[in-house]
Every structure is written in structure tokens, then in C-alpha cells.
Amino acid sequence: MWLLTTKQQPMIEANNPSLKSWIHVKADSDFPIQNLPFGVFKRDQDSPKVASIIGDHVINLHVLMQEGFFEGIELPSDVFDQNYLNPFIATGKEKTNAVRERLSELLRLENQELQTKNDLKEKVFIPVAEVEMLLPVKVGDYTDFYSSEQHAFNVGSMFRDPENALLPNWKHIPVGYHGRASSIVVSGTEIHRPKGQTKSKEQPSPVFGPTKRLDFELEMAFIVGKSTSIGESVATKDAEDFIFGFTLFNDWSARDIQTWEYVPLGPFLAKNFASSMSPWVVTLEAVAPFRVSGPEQDPKVLDYLTYQGDAHFDINLEVFMQPEGSQETKVSASNYRNLYWNIRQQLAHQTVNGCNINIGDLYASGTISGKNPDSFGSMLELSWNGTRAVTLEDESQRLFIEDGDTVTMRGFGSRNGVRIGFGEVSNKILKAK
């Protein structure tokens, strides 16, 4: 059944797998008519504009607004003439969902409203190769969770022992920490290798220099679409009312810096130099067809973390590594469903103490690892703490990321003949400044 029943949207017609568009969309595209995510783009010297995308064409929503195609949806006149999605998200799910539904109508094969206006189409539909995609949201606060049991088990096994891999609190609370929002960048941004203090077991004192163990972390993130006040909490049954959509997320890490600094307060310089996200935010409603049940949680969680229904998502996740001047190699294939703690539980735990949340806040899943070695979501795991080399297509080997390497993450769900994708988050590593 492709229709979803929720409090916000009784039936999501835009998700109908039988829909066809008059815009050509390749079979393997992330962006069919059933997706219609939101982002922000810039073209030449023009100011940034809010957009959607279908196939290989960005859709200028500001032009559609000016031409009256969103009449009947009460929106501020400048809502799409913005640097970020935040003002659009702030209009609320009823209106943002209505915009997606209206776009779906305009793009359907049988609809002639826009299809026959050739001069206007040139202004509305822009080849994605001709635009620069910008950071889609202004992130005020950023929380990184630690919600994949296999990842937590792997890390615990490396640094403690398999018998005590998970700390006593891990299956009772969605463990998380507050990250640095100012250094979140969009896909395509080049990242310099970070510097900091490191200390090996053999060294009597720490040394300073570029990290030798630069790593990626394969994650998904959700964007908050509704604010709360200090003292308010969000229940799991209401959590999805507060979630606008999802992006791919790479929480870069400097493992040797992290090892030295993380006791007693956790990571600091090892994480805050950069995190990167994909430019398109895929709405919660668009991924509704990929809902699946989660793992049985044992021991039983406390009441505020209980939930009903399917709150996990079957989204394929892939990581590719590409040395400079060479081809890319797939080094990991995981899935968003490989989480113990889901988005409802994460948001409920974040706010249970009265912590307020704001539109545009970003909540990352933590590294997502599956049970098979080729599904581990970081080089720390793939190389098992630098003891097993990963061989790339050009026959070079990696324990961690080297200067000149580009790391690309892609994600998509596939069901009923429809592929809903997230684009990619891709960044090249430059040598330390």
C-alpha cells in the first residue's frame, strides 16, 4: 500500500508509484516525481533561491511562486527567495506538504499547466550541472547520536573487549553529544586535514601535528521542522510532527586526536573541524514507503522511549573512496535500518529534560554499521583500527583517509519500482594548512 495515514496527511498522492512525469527522468535517478526534495541553489551572480529537483533539473520555486502556481497555499511572497530552507520549513507541514503535492500535480504527464509554457520552463527548470548547491538549512544546534548497535559493539570490542563492548547505559538511552554546528558544510566543500595533539602508547608525552587517522562516519540526519520552548518535551507519539526531512551526513573524525582527548568529556577537536551534509532534504513524507519495523529492544526501555508502529527506514547507504586521479571504489554498503534507536526515540530523549529545539536543528544518527565487515560505516571498523588494509580499485591500500582522497556517500530506497534517493555527500581531503 503506497498511501500513508498520518495526522498531517491522510493520503500522500505524491508518493503514488504509478505517477509519470513529462520531464525525462533516468531509471536510476535519485529524483523521480515521487521524491521532490527541497534545497537551495545559486546560479551565476543571482541570489540564492529555494528549489526542488526532478531528474537532472533543479526547479526554481521562486519563479513558480511569482507566476502564481502556488495560489491557494498561503505562503509569504519571499519564502523561496531565501538563503536557507528555514523560513519555508517554518510555515509548517501542512503548507510544505501542500507545496510538494502541488509540484507533483504540475509535473504529471497529463498536466498541461506548465508543460506547454516553453518560455517559462526555461526559467523554472535549470540543468543541475549549471547551478551551485548551497547548505540547505541554517543549523543552530547539532546533536550526534551513537545509535547503531553493531558500530558500538565494534568500537567497544576494539578498545575494551567483546564481552564488555557495550557500556551499561547503551541499551537504556540513545547516547548522544552536542557537536559543532558552525563547521557543518555542504557536499562539494574541500576539507583540510585537521591538526591537533596525539599520543601513542609508546610516546612519553603528546606531540602536535596533522592527524594520521582521518576517518569518515556514514550517517543519516534529520532536520527539525517545529520549535519548542524551554521546559517542553516531545513524546515519541508526536516526534514525527517535529521532523521535516532527512539528509546524508558524514561526521568526519580524527581518530588519533580523539583517542587522546576524549577522556573524560568526549570528542572535541577530533570532530569539530568539519561535518558534511547532502544538499537535498528529502521529506519525511517522501520516505514513508520505506518504513520498516525496528529491532526488539531488550531490556525493555523506559516508558518515555516506547513507541508504536514502524519508525525505522529501509534506506541503502554506500560509501565510495576515490584517490586523486583514479576511479572510485565502494568500500561500504550499509542500511539506515541498522539502528537500534530510531528518530522518535532520539528526539524524545533529546527533549525529555526540557531542552528546547528549533527549526533547522540537525540530529545525526551516529555511524551506521551492519553485521558484515563490508557494511561497517567507518574506516576505523573497515581497517579494524588500522590492522587490516582496504584495497582500492587502483590497487592502492588504505588504513585511513589520505590527502587527495575524495569520500562520497550515497543513499536510496527502492520499492514498488520507485527509487527515492538523497543525492550524495562528497568531499575531497586536502593537506593540512
N, C-alpha and C positions, 0 to 999 in steps of 0.2 A: 504494500500500500504506500503510494508516494505522498499522500496528503498527511499533514501533521495537525493534530489538535492541540492547541495551547491556549492559554488565557489571552495572548496577544493576537493570535492569528488562527481562526477556526480552520481555514483551509489555505494551503500555500500553493496557489495555482502556478506560481513562477517556478516551482520545482517539478512540474509535470514532465516526465521523461519523453513524452511524445512531441513536445514543442520543437518546432523548427524555425530557424531564422532566415530572413532574406540576406543577411550578412554571411558571407562564407566563413565557416569555422572548420579548421582541420580536425580530423578524427581524434588526434592525440592532444588537442589543445586543452589547457587548463581552464579555459574561459568560454564555455558554451553559453547559450542563452539561459540555461538553468543556474548559472553561477551569479554573474553580475555583482562582483565585489566593489568596494569603494577605495579610492586612493586620491593622491594629489600629484599633479604633474605641472611641468613648466615647459614652454616651447619658445625657443629663441629668447627674445627680450620681453615677452609677455609676462604678466604677473601670474603667480600660481593659481590653478583652478582645481576644484574638486571634480573627480571623474569616476566613471566606471570603465569596464573593458569587456569587449566581446571579441573572441578570436585574437587577431593581431591588431585591433584598432581600439585606441582609447576613445572614450565617449565624453565629450565636453558637456558636463551637466549644466554649467552656467549658461551656455548658448541655448540649450533646451529650455531652461528656465525663462530666459529673456523672450523666447519665441512663444511662450505660453503653453508649453506641453505639459506642465505640471499644475495647470489650473484645477482647482478643487482640492488641492493639498495645500493647506495654509503653512507656507514657509516664508521666512524672511527673504527679501528680494536679493540680498547679497550672500545667502547661505552657501552658495557654491563658488563665490568669488573670495576664497579664503586660502590661507597658507596651510591649514590643517583641517582634518575632519571634525574636530571637537565641536564647533558650532552646529554642524549638521547632526551629529550624534545627539547633541543636547535637545534637539527638537522632539526626541522620544521615539520609541519603537513603532508606535502607530504610524508616524509620518515617514520614518526611514524605510519601514516595510512597504508603505504605500508607494514610495519612490521606486523601490525595486520592482514592485508589481507593475507600475506604470511603464518602466523601461521594458519589462518583459512584453507588455502589450505592444509597444511601439516597434519592437524588433521581430515580432512574429511574422512568419511568411505571409499570412493572409492580411496583415495590417498595411494599409496604404498611406497612413497619415504622414509618415516621414519618408517612406520608401520612394516616393515619386518626386521629392523635392531635391533635385540634384545639386543646386547651388548651396542649399542649407546643409546637405550631407557633408560637403567638403569642409564646412566649419565645425561640424559636430564630430565626425569620425576622423581621427588622426592616426596614421600608422605609428605603432608603438616605438618603432625604430627612430622616429623623428622627435621624440619627447624625452625629457629627463624626469624620472620618477623621484619624488621627494619623500621625506619621512612623513608617513600618513597622519600621525597623531602627535600632538604636543603632550609628552609624557610627564606628568607631575610627580608621580611616585611609581616605583617599580619593585615588585616582590618576586624573588626567585624561590620556587619550591624545590623539593627533593622527593618527588612523588613516585618514581619508578623503583619498585622493589628489587628488580634484578640489578639495576645500577647501584643501589645502596648496598646490596649483597656483594657485588663485585668489589666495590671500593673498600667495604669492611673486611672482606677476605684478604685483600692485598695488604692492608695496613694494620689489621688485627689478626683474626683467624676465622675460617669459615664457621666455626662453632659459635662465634660471638660476632658475626658480621653485622647484624642489625643492632643498633643501640636500643636500650629498653623502652624508649619513648616512641620508636619509629612507627609501630603499628597502632599507636593510640592517638597521634596527632599528625596532621600534614606539616612536616617540618619545613620551615622556610626562613629566609632572611631578607632584609631590605637591601637592594642593590642601588647602584648609582644611575639615576635617570639621565643625567646630563651627557653621558657618553654613549647613549643608545644612538646608533647610526643606521641609515638605510642601506639596503643591498647596493653594491657597487662602490661603496666607500673603501678606499685603501686604508689599511691599518698598519701602523708602525709597531714593530716588535717592542714590547714593554721592557723596562728596566726595573731592577729592584734588588733587594737583599736575598741571597740564598745561602744555605749552609748544608753541606752533606755531612753524613755521619763521620767521615774521615777528617773533616776540617775542624780545627780547634775554635775558629771564630768565623762569622759570616763574611761574605765578600759581596761586592756590588757589581752589577753588570746586566746585560740583556739576558732575558730568560732563555734557557736552553731546552725548556719543556713546554713550548707553546701548544695549546690544545684547543679543539672545538668542543662544543657541547650541543648535541642535537636536541632541540626543544620546540615546543609549540607555546604560544602565548595567547591569552585572551585580553580584550580591551574592555574596560568598564564603560558602560553607557548611561549610568544613572548615579547620582551622588547621594550620600547620606550625611547626617550631622554627627558630630562627636557624641558618643553615648548610645547611638543606634547600632543594632546588629542586623545582619541579613541571614535569614533562615535558609536551609538547603532548599525548601519548597519554593522559595521566592528568588533564589540566586540567579536563575537564568533571566529574570526580568532586568537584572543589572548588567548583563553581559551582551555587548554589541556584536562582537565577532572575533575572529582568530587570525593570527599571522604565524609564519615560520619564524623561529628565533634561534640565534646562535649566541650562546653566552660564553664568549672566549675566556680562556683560563691560562694562567701561567703556573704550571703545577709545582715547579721548584720554589717559586716565590710563595705559593700557597702553603707548601709543607712547613716552611719556616715561620710564617706569620699567623697561621690560623688558630693556634692555641694562645690565649683562652677565648678569644672573641669571634673567631671565624675569619673567612677570607676578606681581604681589604684591597691592597694593590694588585693582587693576583686576579682580580675580577673587574675592577672599576675602570680599567683603561679602555674597554670597548665591549659593547654587546651590539648585535646587529639583527635587523628585522626585515622581512619582505615588505615591499611597498604596497601590497594589496591586502585589505582587511576583508576576509570572507565572512559574511554574516552568519550568526548562529542559526538563522532560519535556513540558509542555503546548505548547511551540513546536516540538516535534520534526517535525510535518508540514510545517513551512515551511523546512526545511533546503535550502540550495542550494550549488552549488559557488562558489568564490571566483575572483578574477581570477588569471591567470597571473602569477606573481611573477618578474620579470626585473630585475636579475640574480638568480641562484639564491641563496636565503637560506642562512645557516649551518645546520649540522645540527640544532642545538637548536631552531630555528624551523620545521623541516619538519613536516608533518602529513599524515595520511591521511584521506580521506573529505570529506564536506560539513560545513563549520564556519561557514558564513555563513547568514543567515536573511532570507527574503523577507517583511519587515515594512514595510507602508506607513506613512509618517510625514508628518504635516501640521502646519503652524503657522498659527494664526489671530491676527489683531490686532484689537482692539476698542477704539475710543476711548470715553471715558466718555459715556454717554447715546446711543450709536449701536450699529449692528449690527456683527458681526464679519466680517472679510474673510480669506479664505485667502490667505496671502502666500507659502507654500512647500509643495511636495509632493515629498518625497524618499523614500528607502527604506533600511532598515538594511543591505541587501546592498551598498550603495555604500561599502564599506570595503575597504581594501587589506589591512589587518592584522586577523585575526579574534580571537575571545575566547581561543582556545587559545594563540595566539602572544603575545597581550598578557600573559596570566598566566605563561607560560613565561619571557618576558623580565623581567617584574617580579621573579621569584624566582631567576633564573639565578645571581645573585651571592650567594645565600644569604639574601636578605631574607625574613623570616618574614611570614606573613599570618594574619589572624584572622577568625573568624566575624563577619559583618556588615560587613566591609570593602567599600567600593564602588569599582568600576572603571568609569569613564565612557569612552565611545568617542572623544570629541572630536567636533567639528561634522561632521555627515553631509550632504554635498552631492552632488547628481547632476550630470550634464553640462549639462543645460538650465538656463538662467537662472532659471526658476521653481522649480527644485529646489534652489537654493542654501540652505544651512542657517543663515544669519545675515544680519542687516541690513547688515553690512559688505560682504557679497557682493551682496545683492539691490540695494543702492543704489550698489554699486561705489565704496566708500569715500566715500560722501556726494556722488556726482556725478550719480546718477540717482534721481529721486524715485519712491517706491512709492505709487500712488494707491489709496486705500481706498474701500469701498462708499459712504461719505458724501461722497466726492469730496475729502476732506482728503488731504494728502500727507505722507509720512514719509521722512526720510533715516535717522533712528534713532528710538528709542522716546521718547515724550513722557510727561510726568506725566499720570496718569489713564488711560493705556492699559493694557489687560489683554492679556497674551500667553498663548495656550493652545496646547498641543501634544497631539496625539492620535496613536495608533498602533494598527494592527491587521494581522493576517494573515488571508487568506481562501483556503480550499482545500476541495474536496470538499463545498461547500455549508455549511461551518462557518467562522464568523468568530471569531477569538480576538483580543481587544483588551486594551489596557493601561489603559483609562480615560483620564484626562487629567492633565496637569500645567498648572495655570492660576494665574497670579499677576498682581495689579494693582500698578502702579507709582505710588507716592505721591511728593510733592515731598520734597526733601532736608530733613532735620531741621535 
